[in-house]
Amino acid sequence: MFNLKNDMTDHSLTDFQDNPKYFVEQIKETQKPIVLTVNGKAELVIQDAIAYQKLVERLDYAESVAAIRQGITEFEQGKGKPARFALAELRKKHDISS
């Protein structure tokens, strides 16, 4: 499990503002995000675009899996109906011919 305090290097926002090029190079070299702090507290995380895209894709996948699992569970609990019946109801409701 990822830990904000242990898995990232932290620096002050002021340090980042003084030398952003250094931090960009560090991120590219280490492939790890950097936590920027304000008054000693984590405020921002900076990371490269590819890592961010991977993170977004993983989140999307995890949310999809969770939704599918929830749907299966609800169906098994009798809270659903077979797709052919649901589609037939939608066709009728919206006056769509098959």
N, CA, C and O atoms as a printed pandas DataFrame, in Angstrom:
     atom_number atom_name residue_name chain_id  residue_number  x_coord  y_coord  z_coord
0              1         N          MET        A               1    0.841   -1.183    0.000
1              2        CA          MET        A               1    0.000    0.000    0.000
2              3         C          MET        A               1    0.881    1.238    0.000
3              4         O          MET        A               1    1.892    1.289    0.700
4              5         N          PHE        A               2    0.509    2.204   -0.760
5              6        CA          PHE        A               2    1.239    3.453   -0.892
6              7         C          PHE        A               2    1.077    4.285    0.373
7              8         O          PHE        A               2   -0.021    4.379    0.922
8              9         N          ASN        A               3    2.167    4.886    0.834
9             10        CA          ASN        A               3    2.131    5.704    2.039
10            11         C          ASN        A               3    2.708    7.074    1.719
11            12         O          ASN        A               3    3.863    7.178    1.308
12            13         N          LEU        A               4    1.923    8.116    1.902
13            14        CA          LEU        A               4    2.325    9.477    1.563
14            15         C          LEU        A               4    3.631    9.870    2.240
15            16         O          LEU        A               4    4.483   10.509    1.621
16            17         N          LYS        A               5    3.793    9.502    3.480
17            18        CA          LYS        A               5    4.990    9.904    4.225
18            19         C          LYS        A               5    6.231    9.085    3.856
19            20         O          LYS        A               5    7.336    9.626    3.816
20            21         N          ASN        A               6    6.061    7.792    3.588
21            22        CA          ASN        A               6    7.219    6.926    3.393
22            23         C          ASN        A               6    7.617    6.700    1.938
23            24         O          ASN        A               6    8.772    6.375    1.661
24            25         N          ASP        A               7    6.685    6.867    1.009
25            26        CA          ASP        A               7    6.957    6.490   -0.365
26            27         C          ASP        A               7    7.322    7.661   -1.279
27            28         O          ASP        A               7    7.590    7.455   -2.462
28            29         N          MET        A               8    7.336    8.858   -0.759
29            30        CA          MET        A               8    7.651   10.011   -1.589
30            31         C          MET        A               8    8.662   10.895   -0.877
31            32         O          MET        A               8    8.723   10.943    0.351
32            33         N          THR        A               9    9.446   11.589   -1.678
33            34        CA          THR        A               9   10.362   12.574   -1.143
34            35         C          THR        A               9    9.577   13.863   -0.927
35            36         O          THR        A               9    8.784   14.260   -1.780
36            37         N          ASP        A              10    9.798   14.516    0.212
37            38        CA          ASP        A              10    9.076   15.763    0.427
38            39         C          ASP        A              10   10.037   16.942    0.519
39            40         O          ASP        A              10   11.134   16.845    1.068
40            41         N          HIS        A              11    9.576   18.061   -0.044
41            42        CA          HIS        A              11   10.325   19.312   -0.078
42            43         C          HIS        A              11    9.339   20.448    0.097
43            44         O          HIS        A              11    8.141   20.288   -0.135
44            45         N          SER        A              12    9.849   21.589    0.505
45            46        CA          SER        A              12    8.954   22.734    0.678
46            47         C          SER        A              12    8.565   23.309   -0.685
47            48         O          SER        A              12    9.301   23.197   -1.665
48            49         N          LEU        A              13    7.401   23.919   -0.710
49            50        CA          LEU        A              13    6.938   24.588   -1.922
50            51         C          LEU        A              13    7.928   25.674   -2.328
51            52         O          LEU        A              13    8.148   25.909   -3.516
52            53         N          THR        A              14    8.515   26.326   -1.353
53            54        CA          THR        A              14    9.510   27.364   -1.639
54            55         C          THR        A              14   10.710   26.783   -2.376
55            56         O          THR        A              14   11.206   27.385   -3.328
56            57         N          ASP        A              15   11.182   25.604   -1.935
57            58        CA          ASP        A              15   12.292   24.947   -2.635
58            59         C          ASP        A              15   11.930   24.682   -4.090
59            60         O          ASP        A              15   12.740   24.892   -4.993
60            61         N          PHE        A              16   10.705   24.221   -4.302
61            62        CA          PHE        A              16   10.256   23.939   -5.667
62            63         C          PHE        A              16   10.216   25.222   -6.490
63            64         O          PHE        A              16   10.652   25.230   -7.642
64            65         N          GLN        A              17    9.703   26.293   -5.919
65            66        CA          GLN        A              17    9.610   27.558   -6.651
66            67         C          GLN        A              17   10.993   28.112   -6.982
67            68         O          GLN        A              17   11.173   28.761   -8.012
68            69         N          ASP        A              18   11.960   27.859   -6.116
69            70        CA          ASP        A              18   13.319   28.349   -6.345
70            71         C          ASP        A              18   14.042   27.587   -7.452
71            72         O          ASP        A              18   14.899   28.150   -8.134
72            73         N          ASN        A              19   13.702   26.307   -7.637
73            74        CA          ASN        A              19   14.432   25.510   -8.618
74            75         C          ASN        A              19   13.554   24.417   -9.233
75            76         O          ASN        A              19   13.818   23.233   -9.021
76            77         N          PRO        A              20   12.525   24.786   -9.983
77            78        CA          PRO        A              20   11.622   23.772  -10.544
78            79         C          PRO        A              20   12.321   22.781  -11.472
79            80         O          PRO        A              20   11.947   21.609  -11.519
80            81         N          LYS        A              21   13.335   23.243  -12.214
81            82        CA          LYS        A              21   14.038   22.357  -13.149
82            83         C          LYS        A              21   14.672   21.166  -12.415
83            84         O          LYS        A              21   14.641   20.041  -12.915
84            85         N          TYR        A              22   15.234   21.411  -11.252
85            86        CA          TYR        A              22   15.836   20.345  -10.449
86            87         C          TYR        A              22   14.785   19.282  -10.100
87            88         O          TYR        A              22   15.050   18.083  -10.182
88            89         N          PHE        A              23   13.610   19.736   -9.718
89            90        CA          PHE        A              23   12.572   18.799   -9.307
90            91         C          PHE        A              23   12.043   17.996  -10.498
91            92         O          PHE        A              23   11.750   16.808  -10.363
92            93         N          VAL        A              24   11.922   18.628  -11.640
93            94        CA          VAL        A              24   11.499   17.909  -12.845
94            95         C          VAL        A              24   12.518   16.822  -13.175
95            96         O          VAL        A              24   12.146   15.697  -13.507
96            97         N          GLU        A              25   13.780   17.156  -13.085
97            98        CA          GLU        A              25   14.835   16.165  -13.346
98            99         C          GLU        A              25   14.772   15.017  -12.340
99           100         O          GLU        A              25   14.947   13.856  -12.710
100          101         N          GLN        A              26   14.522   15.340  -11.066
101          102        CA          GLN        A              26   14.427   14.302  -10.033
102          103         C          GLN        A              26   13.278   13.343  -10.330
103          104         O          GLN        A              26   13.432   12.127  -10.217
104          105         N          ILE        A              27   12.137   13.888  -10.705
105          106        CA          ILE        A              27   10.977   13.053  -10.995
106          107         C          ILE        A              27   11.264   12.143  -12.178
107          108         O          ILE        A              27   10.928   10.959  -12.154
108          109         N          LYS        A              28   11.884   12.697  -13.212
109          110        CA          LYS        A              28   12.220   11.878  -14.385
110          111         C          LYS        A              28   13.219   10.787  -14.028
111          112         O          LYS        A              28   13.108    9.659  -14.509
112          113         N          GLU        A              29   14.190   11.116  -13.193
113          114        CA          GLU        A              29   15.230   10.159  -12.819
114          115         C          GLU        A              29   14.704    9.049  -11.906
115          116         O          GLU        A              29   15.003    7.874  -12.117
116          117         N          THR        A              30   13.925    9.422  -10.901
117          118        CA          THR        A              30   13.486    8.443   -9.901
118          119         C          THR        A              30   12.156    7.791  -10.250
119          120         O          THR        A              30   11.826    6.727   -9.725
120          121         N          GLN        A              31   11.381    8.433  -11.148
121          122        CA          GLN        A              31   10.034    7.955  -11.480
122          123         C          GLN        A              31    9.128    7.931  -10.253
123          124         O          GLN        A              31    8.178    7.151  -10.191
124          125         N          LYS        A              32    9.426    8.793   -9.271
125          126        CA          LYS        A              32    8.612    8.880   -8.056
126          127         C          LYS        A              32    8.070   10.292   -7.907
127          128         O          LYS        A              32    8.746   11.261   -8.253
128          129         N          PRO        A              33    6.849   10.410   -7.393
129          130        CA          PRO        A              33    6.291   11.736   -7.130
130          131         C          PRO        A              33    7.040   12.437   -5.998
131          132         O          PRO        A              33    7.741   11.806   -5.207
132          133         N          ILE        A              34    6.875   13.726   -5.946
133          134        CA          ILE        A              34    7.471   14.518   -4.872
134          135         C          ILE        A              34    6.338   15.255   -4.152
135          136         O          ILE        A              34    5.459   15.841   -4.784
136          137         N          VAL        A              35    6.379   15.212   -2.827
137          138        CA          VAL        A              35    5.403   15.930   -2.013
138          139         C          VAL        A              35    5.973   17.315   -1.711
139          140         O          VAL        A              35    7.109   17.451   -1.256
140          141         N          LEU        A              36    5.165   18.329   -1.972
141          142        CA          LEU        A              36    5.551   19.691   -1.623
142          143         C          LEU        A              36    4.814   20.077   -0.351
143          144         O          LEU        A              36    3.606   19.875   -0.223
144          145         N          THR        A              37    5.564   20.634    0.578
145          146        CA          THR        A              37    4.994   20.975    1.876
146          147         C          THR        A              37    4.872   22.482    2.044
147          148         O          THR        A              37    5.632   23.253    1.459
148          149         N          VAL        A              38    3.911   22.881    2.848
149          150        CA          VAL        A              38    3.738   24.267    3.265
150          151         C          VAL        A              38    3.657   24.240    4.782
151          152         O          VAL        A              38    2.790   23.577    5.352
152          153         N          ASN        A              39    4.546   24.950    5.423
153          154        CA          ASN        A              39    4.628   24.941    6.886
154          155         C          ASN        A              39    4.766   23.522    7.434
155          156         O          ASN        A              39    4.192   23.186    8.470
156          157         N          GLY        A              40    5.528   22.700    6.729
157          158        CA          GLY        A              40    5.803   21.347    7.182
158          159         C          GLY        A              40    4.708   20.327    6.926
159          160         O          GLY        A              40    4.867   19.155    7.265
160          161         N          LYS        A              41    3.601   20.752    6.334
161          162        CA          LYS        A              41    2.492   19.840    6.058
162          163         C          LYS        A              41    2.389   19.571    4.558
163          164         O          LYS        A              41    2.548   20.484    3.748
164          165         N          ALA        A              42    2.125   18.327    4.194
165          166        CA          ALA        A              42    1.969   17.963    2.785
166          167         C          ALA        A              42    0.801   18.734    2.187
167          168         O          ALA        A              42   -0.304   18.721    2.730
168          169         N          GLU        A              43    1.051   19.411    1.061
169          170        CA          GLU        A              43    0.014   20.210    0.408
170          171         C          GLU        A              43   -0.195   19.805   -1.046
171          172         O          GLU        A              43   -1.330   19.794   -1.524
172          173         N          LEU        A              44    0.874   19.473   -1.751
173          174        CA          LEU        A              44    0.786   19.160   -3.173
174          175         C          LEU        A              44    1.657   17.960   -3.498
175          176         O          LEU        A              44    2.653   17.692   -2.827
176          177         N          VAL        A              45    1.262   17.247   -4.538
177          178        CA          VAL        A              45    2.079   16.157   -5.056
178          179         C          VAL        A              45    2.340   16.464   -6.523
179          180         O          VAL        A              45    1.414   16.758   -7.279
180          181         N          ILE        A              46    3.592   16.394   -6.915
181          182        CA          ILE        A              46    3.911   16.579   -8.329
182          183         C          ILE        A              46    4.472   15.263   -8.862
183          184         O          ILE        A              46    5.221   14.560   -8.183
184          185         N          GLN        A              47    4.085   14.955  -10.099
185          186        CA          GLN        A              47    4.546   13.726  -10.728
186          187         C          GLN        A              47    4.528   13.919  -12.234
187          188         O          GLN        A              47    3.941   14.877  -12.737
188          189         N          ASP        A              48    5.169   13.011  -12.950
189          190        CA          ASP        A              48    5.200   13.163  -14.402
190          191         C          ASP        A              48    3.869   12.736  -15.010
191          192         O          ASP        A              48    3.091   12.010  -14.391
192          193         N          ALA        A              49    3.626   13.195  -16.221
193          194        CA          ALA        A              49    2.340   12.975  -16.882
194          195         C          ALA        A              49    2.059   11.504  -17.133
195          196         O          ALA        A              49    0.912   11.073  -17.012
196          197         N          ILE        A              50    3.065   10.728  -17.477
197          198        CA          ILE        A              50    2.854    9.301  -17.753
198          199         C          ILE        A              50    2.420    8.581  -16.480
199          200         O          ILE        A              50    1.507    7.756  -16.518
200          201         N          ALA        A              51    3.061    8.883  -15.359
201          202        CA          ALA        A              51    2.681    8.264  -14.086
202          203         C          ALA        A              51    1.263    8.662  -13.707
203          204         O          ALA        A              51    0.500    7.841  -13.198
204          205         N          TYR        A              52    0.909    9.916  -13.952
205          206        CA          TYR        A              52   -0.447   10.374  -13.647
206          207         C          TYR        A              52   -1.470    9.641  -14.501
207          208         O          TYR        A              52   -2.509    9.213  -14.000
208          209         N          GLN        A              53   -1.178    9.496  -15.787
209          210        CA          GLN        A              53   -2.091    8.781  -16.680
210          211         C          GLN        A              53   -2.279    7.343  -16.219
211          212         O          GLN        A              53   -3.400    6.834  -16.223
212          213         N          LYS        A              54   -1.204    6.686  -15.826
213          214        CA          LYS        A              54   -1.299    5.309  -15.325
214          215         C          LYS        A              54   -2.169    5.251  -14.068
215          216         O          LYS        A              54   -2.968    4.330  -13.895
216          217         N          LEU        A              55   -2.005    6.239  -13.203
217          218        CA          LEU        A              55   -2.790    6.295  -11.969
218          219         C          LEU        A              55   -4.273    6.445  -12.280
219          220         O          LEU        A              55   -5.108    5.762  -11.687
220          221         N          VAL        A              56   -4.598    7.333  -13.203
221          222        CA          VAL        A              56   -5.992    7.550  -13.592
222          223         C          VAL        A              56   -6.574    6.276  -14.209
223          224         O          VAL        A              56   -7.713    5.910  -13.919
224          225         N          GLU        A              57   -5.802    5.609  -15.052
225          226        CA          GLU        A              57   -6.274    4.368  -15.672
226          227         C          GLU        A              57   -6.507    3.280  -14.626
227          228         O          GLU        A              57   -7.492    2.546  -14.704
228          229         N          ARG        A              58   -5.613    3.173  -13.657
229          230        CA          ARG        A              58   -5.794    2.178  -12.596
230          231         C          ARG        A              58   -7.036    2.478  -11.768
231          232         O          ARG        A              58   -7.785    1.568  -11.411
232          233         N          LEU        A              59   -7.250    3.738  -11.468
233          234        CA          LEU        A              59   -8.434    4.128  -10.704
234          235         C          LEU        A              59   -9.701    3.805  -11.481
235          236         O          LEU        A              59  -10.659    3.272  -10.921
236          237         N          ASP        A              60   -9.707    4.126  -12.770
237          238        CA          ASP        A              60  -10.867    3.836  -13.610
238          239         C          ASP        A              60  -11.148    2.332  -13.634
239          240         O          ASP        A              60  -12.297    1.906  -13.521
240          241         N          TYR        A              61  -10.093    1.539  -13.781
241          242        CA          TYR        A              61  -10.248    0.077  -13.793
242          243         C          TYR        A              61  -10.802   -0.414  -12.452
243          244         O          TYR        A              61  -11.725   -1.228  -12.418
244          245         N          ALA        A              62  -10.237    0.081  -11.352
245          246        CA          ALA        A              62  -10.684   -0.353  -10.020
246          247         C          ALA        A              62  -12.145    0.020   -9.780
247          248         O          ALA        A              62  -12.902   -0.766   -9.210
248          249         N          GLU        A              63  -12.541    1.215  -10.215
249          250        CA          GLU        A              63  -13.934    1.625  -10.051
250          251         C          GLU        A              63  -14.861    0.767  -10.905
251          252         O          GLU        A              63  -15.968    0.441  -10.477
252          253         N          SER        A              64  -14.425    0.400  -12.101
253          254        CA          SER        A              64  -15.239   -0.460  -12.969
254          255         C          SER        A              64  -15.419   -1.838  -12.346
255          256         O          SER        A              64  -16.526   -2.376  -12.326
256          257         N          VAL        A              65  -14.340   -2.402  -11.845
257          258        CA          VAL        A              65  -14.408   -3.721  -11.201
258          259         C          VAL        A              65  -15.338   -3.670   -9.995
259          260         O          VAL        A              65  -16.150   -4.574   -9.798
260          261         N          ALA        A              66  -15.224   -2.620   -9.188
261          262        CA          ALA        A              66  -16.084   -2.492   -8.003
262          263         C          ALA        A              66  -17.550   -2.384   -8.407
263          264         O          ALA        A              66  -18.412   -2.979   -7.760
264          265         N          ALA        A              67  -17.846   -1.633   -9.468
265          266        CA          ALA        A              67  -19.232   -1.483   -9.922
266          267         C          ALA        A              67  -19.782   -2.804  -10.450
267          268         O          ALA        A              67  -20.937   -3.146  -10.195
268          269         N          ILE        A              68  -18.962   -3.540  -11.180
269          270        CA          ILE        A              68  -19.396   -4.850  -11.694
270          271         C          ILE        A              68  -19.671   -5.798  -10.535
271          272         O          ILE        A              68  -20.681   -6.501  -10.527
272          273         N          ARG        A              69  -18.771   -5.815   -9.556
273          274        CA          ARG        A              69  -18.975   -6.682   -8.381
274          275         C          ARG        A              69  -20.250   -6.307   -7.638
275          276         O          ARG        A              69  -21.004   -7.178   -7.202
276          277         N          GLN        A              70  -20.485   -5.014   -7.498
277          278        CA          GLN        A              70  -21.699   -4.572   -6.818
278          279         C          GLN        A              70  -22.934   -5.014   -7.596
279          280         O          GLN        A              70  -23.910   -5.473   -7.003
280          281         N          GLY        A              71  -22.894   -4.880   -8.909
281          282        CA          GLY        A              71  -24.018   -5.307   -9.738
282          283         C          GLY        A              71  -24.278   -6.794   -9.622
283          284         O          GLY        A              71  -25.431   -7.217   -9.533
284          285         N          ILE        A              72  -23.233   -7.585   -9.623
285          286        CA          ILE        A              72  -23.380   -9.044   -9.484
286          287         C          ILE        A              72  -23.988   -9.372   -8.129
287          288         O          ILE        A              72  -24.899  -10.195   -8.034
288          289         N          THR        A              73  -23.485   -8.731   -7.082
289          290        CA          THR        A              73  -24.004   -8.973   -5.731
290          291         C          THR        A              73  -25.480   -8.605   -5.648
291          292         O          THR        A              73  -26.285   -9.364   -5.107
292          293         N          GLU        A              74  -25.832   -7.445   -6.183
293          294        CA          GLU        A              74  -27.229   -7.019   -6.141
294          295         C          GLU        A              74  -28.119   -7.961   -6.941
295          296         O          GLU        A              74  -29.241   -8.254   -6.528
296          297         N          PHE        A              75  -27.632   -8.431   -8.068
297          298        CA          PHE        A              75  -28.412   -9.367   -8.872
298          299         C          PHE        A              75  -28.631  -10.674   -8.111
299          300         O          PHE        A              75  -29.725  -11.239   -8.118
300          301         N          GLU        A              76  -27.559  -11.146   -7.449
301          302        CA          GLU        A              76  -27.669  -12.382   -6.664
302          303         C          GLU        A              76  -28.619  -12.211   -5.482
303          304         O          GLU        A              76  -29.189  -13.192   -5.003
304          305         N          GLN        A              77  -28.794  -10.992   -5.011
305          306        CA          GLN        A              77  -29.716  -10.717   -3.902
306          307         C          GLN        A              77  -31.135  -10.469   -4.405
307          308         O          GLN        A              77  -32.020  -10.112   -3.628
308          309         N          GLY        A              78  -31.348  -10.658   -5.696
309          310        CA          GLY        A              78  -32.680  -10.488   -6.262
310          311         C          GLY        A              78  -33.040   -9.047   -6.582
311          312         O          GLY        A              78  -34.211   -8.738   -6.798
312          313         N          LYS        A              79  -32.065   -8.171   -6.616
313          314        CA          LYS        A              79  -32.336   -6.758   -6.867
314          315         C          LYS        A              79  -32.225   -6.396   -8.350
315          316         O          LYS        A              79  -32.337   -5.223   -8.708
316          317         N          GLY        A              80  -32.012   -7.361   -9.190
317          318        CA          GLY        A              80  -31.851   -7.083  -10.611
318          319         C          GLY        A              80  -32.798   -7.908  -11.448
319          320         O          GLY        A              80  -33.636   -8.646  -10.929
320          321         N          LYS        A              81  -32.653   -7.772  -12.749
321          322        CA          LYS        A              81  -33.453   -8.573  -13.666
322          323         C          LYS        A              81  -32.588   -8.881  -14.873
323          324         O          LYS        A              81  -31.643   -8.146  -15.161
324          325         N          PRO        A              82  -32.894   -9.945  -15.576
325          326        CA          PRO        A              82  -32.112  -10.284  -16.758
326          327         C          PRO        A              82  -32.130   -9.143  -17.774
327          328         O          PRO        A              82  -33.123   -8.427  -17.900
328          329         N          ALA        A              83  -31.030   -8.987  -18.488
329          330        CA          ALA        A              83  -30.873   -7.887  -19.441
330          331         C          ALA        A              83  -31.989   -7.864  -20.476
331          332         O          ALA        A              83  -32.469   -6.788  -20.832
332          333         N          ARG        A              84  -32.409   -9.017  -20.964
333          334        CA          ARG        A              84  -33.442   -9.011  -22.013
334          335         C          ARG        A              84  -34.741   -8.391  -21.519
335          336         O          ARG        A              84  -35.438   -7.722  -22.282
336          337         N          PHE        A              85  -35.079   -8.614  -20.224
337          338        CA          PHE        A              85  -36.290   -8.013  -19.659
338          339         C          PHE        A              85  -36.109   -6.505  -19.465
339          340         O          PHE        A              85  -37.005   -5.719  -19.770
340          341         N          ALA        A              86  -34.945   -6.117  -18.959
341          342        CA          ALA        A              86  -34.674   -4.693  -18.741
342          343         C          ALA        A              86  -34.672   -3.941  -20.071
343          344         O          ALA        A              86  -35.226   -2.845  -20.166
344          345         N          LEU        A              87  -34.054   -4.524  -21.091
345          346        CA          LEU        A              87  -34.032   -3.883  -22.408
346          347         C          LEU        A              87  -35.435   -3.793  -23.012
347          348         O          LEU        A              87  -35.784   -2.792  -23.638
348          349         N          ALA        A              88  -36.220   -4.826  -22.821
349          350        CA          ALA        A              88  -37.598   -4.799  -23.331
350          351         C          ALA        A              88  -38.387   -3.675  -22.658
351          352         O          ALA        A              88  -39.147   -2.968  -23.320
352          353         N          GLU        A              89  -38.209   -3.511  -21.355
353          354        CA          GLU        A              89  -38.885   -2.425  -20.642
354          355         C          GLU        A              89  -38.442   -1.056  -21.154
355          356         O          GLU        A              89  -39.262   -0.154  -21.319
356          357         N          LEU        A              90  -37.158   -0.908  -21.400
357          358        CA          LEU        A              90  -36.648    0.362  -21.917
358          359         C          LEU        A              90  -37.194    0.652  -23.312
359          360         O          LEU        A              90  -37.559    1.787  -23.620
360          361         N          ARG        A              91  -37.247   -0.383  -24.153
361          362        CA          ARG        A              91  -37.800   -0.199  -25.500
362          363         C          ARG        A              91  -39.256    0.259  -25.425
363          364         O          ARG        A              91  -39.675    1.168  -26.142
364          365         N          LYS        A              92  -40.016   -0.390  -24.541
365          366        CA          LYS        A              92  -41.429   -0.045  -24.400
366          367         C          LYS        A              92  -41.581    1.373  -23.847
367          368         O          LYS        A              92  -42.386    2.160  -24.345
368          369         N          LYS        A              93  -40.800    1.688  -22.816
369          370        CA          LYS        A              93  -40.890    2.990  -22.169
370          371         C          LYS        A              93  -40.569    4.123  -23.154
371          372         O          LYS        A              93  -41.209    5.174  -23.123
372          373         N          HIS        A              94  -39.588    3.907  -24.018
373          374        CA          HIS        A              94  -39.148    4.954  -24.931
374          375         C          HIS        A              94  -39.654    4.760  -26.359
375          376         O          HIS        A              94  -39.194    5.422  -27.290
376          377         N          ASP        A              95  -40.602    3.846  -26.514
377          378        CA          ASP        A              95  -41.203    3.593  -27.811
378          379         C          ASP        A              95  -40.159    3.316  -28.900
379          380         O          ASP        A              95  -40.143    3.953  -29.954
380          381         N          ILE        A              96  -39.292    2.347  -28.607
381          382        CA          ILE        A              96  -38.240    1.954  -29.538
382          383         C          ILE        A              96  -38.571    0.568  -30.061
383          384         O          ILE        A              96  -38.788   -0.360  -29.281
384          385         N          SER        A              97  -38.611    0.426  -31.383
385          386        CA          SER        A              97  -38.900   -0.903  -31.945
386          387         C          SER        A              97  -37.622   -1.725  -31.965
387          388         O          SER        A              97  -36.525   -1.183  -32.098
388          389         N          SER        A              98  -37.773   -3.040  -31.831
389          390        CA          SER        A              98  -36.595   -3.908  -31.796
390          391         C          SER        A              98  -36.122   -4.328  -33.122
391          392         O          SER        A              98  -35.138   -5.060  -33.223
